[in-house]
Amino acid sequence: MIANKGKGKWLIRIYLGRGDDGKRKDYSETFYAPIKSLVQERELELKKKLIYQKAGPSQEIMYLGEYLDYWLENNKDSIRDSSYATYSGFVRRLNPIIGHLSLWTLSAEQLNNALTGQFNSLQDRSKKNLYDFTRTVVRSAIESRRAPQDALCGFRIPRAAKKERDVFTETDLKNLLSNLQGYRYGLVLRLLAVTGARAGEILGLCWDLVDFERKTITIERTLNLQSNILYDEPKTANSRRTITLDDETIGMLVELRAQQNKSKKVVSIEKEKSLVFQTQNGNSVRYSSIQKTWKYVLKKSNLHYIRIHDIRHSVITLLLNKGVPVIQVAALVGQDVNTTTGKYAHKLKVSDALHF
């Protein structure tokens, strides 16, 4: 249907059928043209696009907002709980802004116009994350033939300047290690400082992966820091690795093992696969407990505050500054070599842990 709205303004309405609820579904578009024949050409173009060559197997998913919800639910079982929570927040934020856009006629221009100026209050990295997520979802819609193949052509993603990470020097780390004794979870922090591992990897370490003879630990599991759920696989394929420890750290692990064997309070169904770090009743340690210890140790060491995760950045930076090959550093901390190179390229001037 074409309706003349006066002064070169036309309304094009395409009937798309009825949904499961019986309600009529239409696509409407305002089109500007001096003569009707141009409008008729546009109407034919839309009919070919929307009716004769519908871009998707599911006609019920007509709008980007519906597809955002669909994508989230469809990927729920394949992503971690923490990622699902993050993506759910993205969907809630994006739906009021781009949810009304029709999938079948989606274009980068529509996305750019809708998103421009919406996230000015956010930091550059948070803003970029929302744009990256939008691109991921739209790309999925394209691959499933629910959106035009060129829907992302010209989609502009804002840049986020690389943030210089606050890290400790070798002297700072030595100072830190000298002040960890006496704290219940001091050994957790020590392992983070000598291995550059992620907090979830150390809190998810089990006794079956500690080899006292070879003086190694193997990273194969990880503890979700938000939900405290232990996963049987690490964060990425590159995260699976074996790390050689120094004698002092191994000695501390031997002592901790002996203490747990003597304690009647520690409970574990599979003793050999029990967590290295656990509460008195055998549960996993909460990350908040490690953070409290971290603040006490920093104060005792007279060091300025950095995040626990920045211990990892400190280790990587220190090793690269010492001239350790990037492939060895990546192997130690469980990163892809390209990731290490990309994040720390400005630091570039064995897989054994640091020995202080």
N, C-alpha and C positions, 0 to 999 in steps of 0.2 A: 504494500500500500504506500502511495505517495500523497502527501498533503502539503499544499502550498501555504506557508505561513507568512508570506508577503516579503517584499524587498529582497528577493533572491534567497530567502530562507525556506528550506524544505524539511519535512519530516518523513523519514523512511522507516517503515515498520515491517518486519519480517516475521511471519507466523512460524513458530518452531514446533507446534504440536501441543500436547497436554502431558503433564507430569503424572506420576502415580496417584496424586491426590485429585486428579481431574481438572486442575486449574490450567488455564491457558498460559502458554509461555511465548513471549515475543522478544525480538531484539529490536530496539529503537535507536535511531541515529539522526542527529540534526546535520543537514548537509547544505552547504552554500554553493549556489550556481546561478548564473544569469538566465539559463534556459532549461526547460524540463528534460530535454533529451539527455543532458549530462547527468541529471538525477537518475534517469532510467538506466543509464549505463552503470551507475553506482549501485542501484538496486539489484541489477543482474549479477554484478560482481559479488555482492553480499549473499545472494541466493546460492550462487555456486559454492561459496565458502561455507555457509552455514547449513544449507539443506542438502545439496547434492554431494558435497565432500566433507561431511562433518569430521572434525579433527579429534575424534575420540571414541573409544568403545562404550563409554558410559555417558549417556546423554543427560543423566541426572546431575553430573558435576558440570555446571555451566559457568560458575564464577570462581575467581582466584581464591576467594575466601573459603569456598567449599573445598577447593583442592588443597589449601594449606592444612585444613583439618584432616582431610583424607590422607595426605602425606604423613602427617604426624602419627596418626593411628596405624597406618600401614607399616611404618618403620619402628614402631614401639618395641618390638621384640628383638630388633637387630642393633639397638644402640643402648649405651649404658644409662642407668637411672639418672645420673648427673647431667648427661647430655640431653636426655628426654626432658628434664626439668627446664634446662636452658632453652631448648627449642620451643617448649610450650609457652614460655615467656615471650619469645619472638613472635609466635603466632598470635598471641593475645594483643601484642603491640601493633602488629602489621594489619590485622584483619580490619580495623576501622578505617585504615588508610587506603589499602589496595584491594580489600576483599570484594568490592563492588565491581571490579573490572571483569569483563567477559573473557573467559579463556579462549574462546574460538576466534576472537579478534584482537587478542592481546598483542601489544607492541611495546618496544623499548621506550618509545616516546611517552606512552601512557604511564609506564612505570616511573620514568624520570620526573614527569610533571607531578605525579601523585606524591612522590617521596621527597621532592625538593623542599627544604626548609622544615621538615618534620622533626628532625632529631638534633637541632642546633644546641640543645642543652646537654647532649651527651658528649663524652670524650670521643676523640677520633676513632679509637680502636673499637669502642662499643657501637658507634655508628657504622663503621665498616662491617662489623659482624652481622648487623641486620641486613645490609645490602648483600653480603655474601650468602646469607641464608636464603634471601629472596631469589637470588640467581640459582641456587641449588634446587629449590622447589620448582621454579619455572622450567629449568632444564629437565627435571623429571617429567613435567607435564608435556614437554616437547617430545621426549623420548617415548612416552606412552601415547603419542599422537592425539593429545587432547588440546594442544596449543600449536599455533603456526610455527614452522621451522625457523622463521626469522624473528621470533618474539624477543630474543635477547640482543639482536643486532643493534648496537648503539647504546646498550644499557651502560650507564656510567656508574662505576663504583668509586666512592671517595677514597683518597689515600689516607693512610694512618702512618704518621712518622714513627720510625723505630724508636722505642723508649730506651734510653740508656739505663741499664739495670744497675741498681745499687749493690755492690758486691764487697766482700771482705778481702783483705790482702792475706798473704801467707802468714804474716805476723799476727793478724787478727784471728785467723783460724787456729793457730798454735795457742794463742791466749785463751780462745774459747775451749779448746780441748782440755786445757789444764784446769779448767774450772767446772768440769762436768761431773766429777766424782761426788757421790753423796746424794745425787738426785735420782729418784726412782726411774725416770725415763731418760737419764743422761746418756745411756748406751744407744738409744734411738738416735739422738742428735749426733753422737760420735759416728755412727754408721753413715748417717747422711753426709757428714763432713769428709769422711775418708773414701766414700764411694761415689758421691754425686748423684745418688739414687733419688727417686721420687719418694715422698713421704709414704704414699700408699704402698709402695713396693717393700719398704722396710717394715711397716706395720703389718703387712700381709705375709711376711717371711715366716715359714714354718720350719720346725726342727728337722724334718726329713730332707731339707735342702741346705742344711749346714753340714759341711764335711770337715770335721775337726782334724783329720789326718792330712788332708790336702790344704787345709786352712782356707777354704773357699765357702762362699755362699752362692746359691743359684737363684736368680730372679725368675720365677715362673708364675707367680700369683700376685694379685694386688688387692688391697683393701680400699673400698670406696670410702672416701673421707667424709662424705655427707650421710650415707645410709649405713655405714659400717658393715656392708656386705662384702664377704670375701669372694673374689672371682678367681676361677681356676686358670685364667689366662692373664698375661700382662697387658699393658695399655696397647702396645703395637707388637708386630712380629719382631721388630728390632729390639724390643725391650727384653726379650728372653736372652739371658746371658749368665755367665759364671764369673765371679770376681774374687781375686786373691786378696786376702786381708793380711795386715801386719800382725805380729805376734801378740802385741798388747791387746788389740781388739779381739783376737781369737781367745785370749786368756779370759777376757771379760765375759765372753759368751759361754765358756766352759764353767765359769763361776755361776752365771745365771742359771745354766742348766742344772747344776748341782743343787742350787737353792730351790728350784721348782720341784725337783725329784724328792726333796726332803719335806716340802710343804704339803700338808694334808688339805689345804684350802683350794689348791689348784685342781680343777676338774677338767678332764678331756676324754672324749669318747675314743678318739684315735690318738694315743699319746705321742707316737712318733710324728704324726702330722699336725700336732697342736701348734698354735701360734707361739713364736718366740717371745713376743711381747703381749701380755695378757693381764687382765685385772685379777684380783685375788680369787674371784669365783670362776675364772677361766674364760671370761668374755674378752672380745677384742678391745683394745685401748681406743678411746675416743681421741680424735685429733685435737680437740679443745684442751685435753690434758697435756698433750705435747706442747701446745702453744703456751700454756701457763709456765711449764718448765723452761721453755725458750726465753720468756721474758725475765725470769729469775736469773738465768745464766748470763744473759746479756748485761743485766744490771751489775751482777757480780764481776763480770769481765770488763766493765766500764766501756762497753761497745754501744754504738748507736744502733737503733732498731732497723732491722731489715726483715723481710718475710722469711719464714722457714724455707720456702721454695727457692729463695735467693741464695741459700747455701749451695744448691745445685749449680746456679749460675756462677757462684764464686769459684767452685771447683773447676768448672769447665774453663773459665777465664784464666785461672791460675795455670792450668796445664798447658793451654795454648800459648800463654805468655812465656812459659818455660821452653817452648819449642817442641812439645810432644806432638807427633803427627796427628792430624785431625782424625784419621781413621781409627787410631788407638783411643782417642778421647771419645769418639762416637761409640765405640765398642764398650767402653767403661760405663757410660751413662745411659746406654740403651737408646741411642738416637740413630736415625738414618744419617749417613755422612753428609748428604745434601742439606739436611736440616741444620746440622751443626755448622756447616760452612755458611749457610745463609744467615743464620742468627748471629754468628760470631766472626763473620768475615773480617771485621776490623781488628780482631784480636790475633789473627793468624800471623806471625812474624817469621805393663803397660795395661794393657788393660788392667794393670795392677792398681790397687787403691793407693791413695796418697799416704806416704809414710812421714810422719812428723817427728 
